[in-house]
C-alpha cells in the first residue's frame, strides 16, 4: 500500500485512468464489431458507413496511447480488406 501522499494520489489517479481507458477501449471495440457484423451480413453499404465511423475512433485511441499506432493501422487495413473483398 502507498505510504506517502504522492504515492496515494498516484494510486487514485491510476485507478481513475484505468476505468476511463476501459470505457474508451470498449467503445472502440464496439465500433469495430459494427463493421464486422455488417460484413458478415453482406451489407456493403452498412459496412462502409460503419468503417467511416470507426476509423476516427481508432485513430483517436492511438493518439491517446490506448493502442499502438501500428495496431490502429493494422485494424483499419483488415477492416478495409474485408469490405473490399465482399
MARKOLBA-709327 format. One record per residue: residue in one letter; x, y, z of N, C-alpha, C in turn; residue number from 0. Coordinates in nm, 2 decimals. Layout:
N
  tise      nx      ny      nz     cax     cay     caz      cx      cy      cz  kemar
     A       X       Y       Z       X       Y       Z       X       Y       Z    NUM
...
***
This chain:
86
  tise      nx      ny      nz     cax     cay     caz      cx      cy      cz  kemar
     X    0.08   -0.12    0.00    0.00    0.00    0.00    0.09    0.12    0.00      0
     X    0.04    0.23   -0.07    0.11    0.35   -0.07    0.12    0.42    0.06      1
     X    0.24    0.47    0.09    0.26    0.54    0.22    0.26    0.69    0.21      2
     X    0.33    0.74    0.11    0.34    0.89    0.10    0.22    0.94    0.04      3
     X    0.19    1.07    0.06    0.08    1.14    0.00    0.08    1.13   -0.16      4
     X    0.21    1.15   -0.21    0.22    1.15   -0.35    0.19    1.01   -0.41      5
     X    0.23    0.90   -0.34    0.20    0.77   -0.39    0.05    0.74   -0.38      6
     X   -0.01    0.79   -0.27   -0.16    0.77   -0.26   -0.23    0.83   -0.37      7
     X   -0.19    0.95   -0.41   -0.25    1.03   -0.52   -0.23    0.96   -0.65      8
     X   -0.11    0.91   -0.67   -0.08    0.84   -0.80   -0.17    0.71   -0.81      9
     X   -0.19    0.64   -0.69   -0.27    0.52   -0.69   -0.42    0.56   -0.73     10
     X   -0.47    0.67   -0.68   -0.60    0.72   -0.71   -0.61    0.75   -0.86     11
     X   -0.51    0.82   -0.91   -0.51    0.86   -1.05   -0.51    0.74   -1.14     12
     X   -0.42    0.64   -1.10   -0.41    0.52   -1.18   -0.54    0.45   -1.19     13
     X   -0.62    0.44   -1.08   -0.75    0.37   -1.08   -0.85    0.45   -1.17     14
     X   -0.85    0.58   -1.16   -0.94    0.66   -1.25   -0.90    0.65   -1.40     15
     X   -0.77    0.65   -1.43   -0.73    0.63   -1.57   -0.77    0.49   -1.62     16
     X   -0.75    0.39   -1.53   -0.79    0.25   -1.57   -0.93    0.24   -1.61     17
     X   -1.02    0.30   -1.53   -1.16    0.30   -1.56   -1.20    0.37   -1.69     18
     X   -1.14    0.49   -1.70   -1.16    0.57   -1.82   -1.11    0.49   -1.95     19
     X   -0.99    0.44   -1.94   -0.93    0.36   -2.05   -1.02    0.24   -2.09     20
     X   -1.08    0.17   -1.99   -1.16    0.06   -2.01   -1.28    0.10   -2.09     21
     X   -1.34    0.21   -2.05   -1.46    0.26   -2.13   -1.43    0.30   -2.27     22
     X   -1.31    0.36   -2.29   -1.28    0.40   -2.43   -1.24    0.28   -2.51     23
     X   -1.17    0.18   -2.45   -1.14    0.06   -2.52   -1.27   -0.02   -2.56     24
     X   -1.36   -0.02   -2.47   -1.49   -0.09   -2.50   -1.56   -0.02   -2.62     25
     X   -1.56    0.11   -2.62   -1.63    0.19   -2.72   -1.56    0.16   -2.86     26
     X   -1.43    0.16   -2.86   -1.36    0.13   -2.98   -1.39   -0.01   -3.03     27
     X   -1.39   -0.11   -2.95   -1.42   -0.24   -2.99   -1.57   -0.25   -3.04     28
     X   -1.66   -0.17   -2.99   -1.80   -0.17   -3.04   -1.80   -0.12   -3.18     29
     X   -1.73   -0.01   -3.21   -1.73    0.04   -3.34   -1.67   -0.06   -3.44     30
     X   -1.56   -0.13   -3.40   -1.50   -0.23   -3.48   -1.60   -0.35   -3.51     31
     X   -1.67   -0.39   -3.41   -1.76   -0.50   -3.42   -1.88   -0.46   -3.52     32
     X   -1.92   -0.34   -3.52   -2.02   -0.30   -3.61   -1.98   -0.32   -3.76     33
     X   -1.85   -0.30   -3.78   -1.80   -0.32   -3.92   -1.81   -0.47   -3.95     34
     X   -1.76   -0.55   -3.86   -1.76   -0.69   -3.89   -1.89   -0.75   -3.90     35
     X   -1.99   -0.71   -3.82   -2.13   -0.76   -3.83   -2.19   -0.72   -3.96     36
     X   -2.16   -0.60   -4.01   -2.21   -0.56   -4.14   -2.15   -0.65   -4.25     37
     X   -2.02   -0.68   -4.24   -1.95   -0.76   -4.34   -2.01   -0.90   -4.34     38
     X   -2.04   -0.96   -4.22   -2.09   -1.09   -4.21   -2.23   -1.10   -4.27     39
     X   -2.31   -0.99   -4.25   -2.44   -0.98   -4.30   -2.45   -0.96   -4.45     40
     X   -2.33   -0.92   -4.51   -2.32   -0.90   -4.65   -2.37   -0.76   -4.70     41
     X   -2.39   -0.67   -4.60   -2.44   -0.54   -4.63   -2.32   -0.44   -4.65     42
     X   -2.28   -0.43   -4.78   -2.16   -0.35   -4.81   -2.18   -0.20   -4.77     43
     X   -2.29   -0.15   -4.80   -2.32    0.00   -4.77   -2.31    0.02   -4.62     44
     X   -2.37   -0.07   -4.54   -2.36   -0.05   -4.39   -2.22   -0.07   -4.34     45
     X   -2.15   -0.16   -4.41   -2.01   -0.19   -4.36   -1.92   -0.06   -4.39     46
     X   -1.94    0.00   -4.51   -1.86    0.12   -4.54   -1.90    0.23   -4.45     47
     X   -2.03    0.25   -4.42   -2.07    0.35   -4.32   -2.00    0.33   -4.18     48
     X   -2.01    0.20   -4.14   -1.95    0.17   -4.01   -1.80    0.19   -4.01     49
     X   -1.74    0.16   -4.12   -1.59    0.18   -4.13   -1.56    0.33   -4.12     50
     X   -1.64    0.41   -4.19   -1.61    0.55   -4.18   -1.63    0.61   -4.04     51
     X   -1.72    0.55   -3.96   -1.74    0.59   -3.83   -1.63    0.54   -3.73     52
     X   -1.58    0.42   -3.76   -1.48    0.35   -3.67   -1.34    0.41   -3.69     53
     X   -1.31    0.45   -3.81   -1.17    0.50   -3.84   -1.13    0.61   -3.75     54
     X   -1.21    0.72   -3.74   -1.16    0.83   -3.65   -1.15    0.79   -3.50     55
     X   -1.24    0.70   -3.46   -1.24    0.65   -3.32   -1.11    0.57   -3.30     56
     X   -1.07    0.49   -3.39   -0.94    0.41   -3.38   -0.82    0.50   -3.37     57
     X   -0.82    0.60   -3.46   -0.71    0.70   -3.47   -0.70    0.78   -3.34     58
     X   -0.82    0.81   -3.28   -0.82    0.89   -3.16   -0.76    0.81   -3.04     59
     X   -0.79    0.68   -3.04   -0.74    0.59   -2.93   -0.59    0.58   -2.95     60
     X   -0.54    0.57   -3.07   -0.40    0.56   -3.10   -0.33    0.69   -3.05     61
     X   -0.39    0.80   -3.08   -0.34    0.93   -3.04   -0.33    0.94   -2.89     62
     X   -0.42    0.88   -2.82   -0.42    0.89   -2.67   -0.32    0.79   -2.61     63
     X   -0.27    0.70   -2.69   -0.18    0.60   -2.64   -0.25    0.47   -2.59     64
     X   -0.38    0.46   -2.61   -0.46    0.35   -2.56   -0.42    0.22   -2.64     65
     X   -0.40    0.24   -2.77   -0.34    0.13   -2.85   -0.22    0.18   -2.93     66
     X   -0.14    0.10   -2.98   -0.02    0.13   -3.05   -0.07    0.18   -3.19     67
     X    0.01    0.27   -3.25   -0.02    0.33   -3.38   -0.03    0.22   -3.49     68
     X    0.06    0.12   -3.48    0.07    0.01   -3.57   -0.06   -0.08   -3.56     69
     X   -0.10   -0.10   -3.44   -0.23   -0.18   -3.42   -0.34   -0.10   -3.49     70
     X   -0.35    0.03   -3.47   -0.46    0.10   -3.53   -0.45    0.09   -3.68     71
     X   -0.34    0.10   -3.74   -0.32    0.09   -3.89   -0.36   -0.05   -3.93     72
     X   -0.31   -0.15   -3.86   -0.34   -0.29   -3.89   -0.49   -0.32   -3.89     73
     X   -0.56   -0.27   -3.78   -0.70   -0.29   -3.77   -0.78   -0.23   -3.88     74
     X   -0.75   -0.10   -3.91   -0.81   -0.04   -4.02   -0.79   -0.11   -4.16     75
     X   -0.67   -0.15   -4.18   -0.64   -0.22   -4.30   -0.72   -0.35   -4.32     76
     X   -0.73   -0.43   -4.21   -0.80   -0.55   -4.21   -0.95   -0.53   -4.24     77
     X   -1.00   -0.43   -4.17   -1.15   -0.40   -4.19   -1.17   -0.36   -4.34     78
     X   -1.08   -0.27   -4.39   -1.09   -0.23   -4.53   -1.08   -0.34   -4.63     79
     X   -0.99   -0.43   -4.60   -0.98   -0.55   -4.69   -1.10   -0.64   -4.69     80
     X   -1.16   -0.65   -4.57   -1.28   -0.73   -4.56   -1.40   -0.67   -4.64     81
     X   -1.40   -0.54   -4.63   -1.51   -0.47   -4.70   -1.49   -0.48   -4.85     82
     X   -1.36   -0.46   -4.90   -1.34   -0.47   -5.04   -1.35   -0.61   -5.10     83
     X   -1.34   -0.71   -5.02   -1.35   -0.85   -5.07   -1.49   -0.90   -5.06     84
     X   -1.59   -0.81   -5.03   -1.73   -0.86   -5.02   -1.78   -0.89   -5.16     85
***
